[in-house]
């Protein structure tokens, strides 16, 4: 396989990653130790995030083909890409938490729904609750009217039972 064919194959793989990912976080990881990178990769892998160091020129080609514009300012220096496949917030959450304890990792920006977002947008994404928490909140909101309705419907039955009990006590006396 020639060099051009290899590059075309890599561009195709990057395009597939962009298409599958719900969000992408772009970081600069200059100066991280092997142990730090290994720890970060294992956390990301556990959350279903694909973390790759990719050539900027190949990423630019793939992004242009997929229809993502505005990445050029982020494609300076060594960049690593975190493709979040399961939900849009997991990569942002893990990387944002990691930057709090390690200043060598810098969030440069990201991609959400084929739109480039700045580091503040990635931090805002990281602050969103996870999918599981949102589902629990929605489920709780859906259940609360049902519980209230059940209590309302039981009210007349309770009153009838109290009335019958009062009648029984009065007949005993």
Helices and strands as residue ranges (DSSP letters): H 3-20, E 23-28, H 34-46, E 49-53, H 56-66, G 72-74, E 80-84, H 90-101, E 106-112, E 115-117, H 119-127, H 131-172
